[in-house]
Amino acid sequence: MPSMVLGILFCDRYQLDADLYAMTVIVTTFIGVAVLANGCAKLPLVALL
């Protein structure tokens, strides 16, 4: 999570869309967890969703 805080600080400093950044981090984290769980459990990705 410290990296997310740094990203939000950069967004604030350079006046970028912090909400979009936060949503992107959340979505990509979820995708990463789903891919890892899919590989470990040998389940179809659709079953996780």
C-alpha positions in Angstrom: 0.0 0.0 0.0 2.9 2.5 0.4 3.3 2.5 -3.4 -0.4 3.5 -3.8 0.1 6.4 -1.3 3.1 7.6 -3.4 1.0 7.3 -6.5 -1.8 9.4 -5.0 0.8 12.0 -3.9 2.1 12.2 -7.4 -1.4 12.6 -8.7 -2.0 15.4 -6.2 1.3 17.1 -7.0 0.9 17.0 -10.8 -2.9 17.6 -10.6 -3.8 14.2 -12.2 -7.0 12.3 -11.6 -6.4 10.5 -8.3 -9.8 8.8 -8.4 -8.9 7.2 -11.7 -5.5 6.2 -10.4 -7.0 4.6 -7.2 -9.6 2.7 -9.3 -7.0 1.4 -11.7 -4.9 0.1 -8.8 -7.9 -1.6 -7.3 -9.0 -3.2 -10.6 -5.5 -4.4 -11.5 -4.9 -5.8 -8.0 -8.2 -7.7 -8.2 -7.2 -9.1 -11.6 -3.8 -10.1 -10.2 -5.4 -11.9 -7.3 -7.9 -13.7 -9.6 -5.1 -14.8 -11.9 -3.0 -16.1 -9.0 -6.0 -17.9 -7.5 -6.8 -19.3 -10.9 -3.3 -20.7 -11.3 -3.1 -22.2 -7.8 -6.6 -23.7 -7.6 -6.8 -24.8 -11.3 -10.3 -23.2 -11.5 -11.7 -21.4 -14.5 -11.4 -17.7 -14.1 -15.2 -17.3 -14.6 -15.8 -19.3 -11.4 -13.9 -16.7 -9.4 -16.1 -13.9 -10.6 
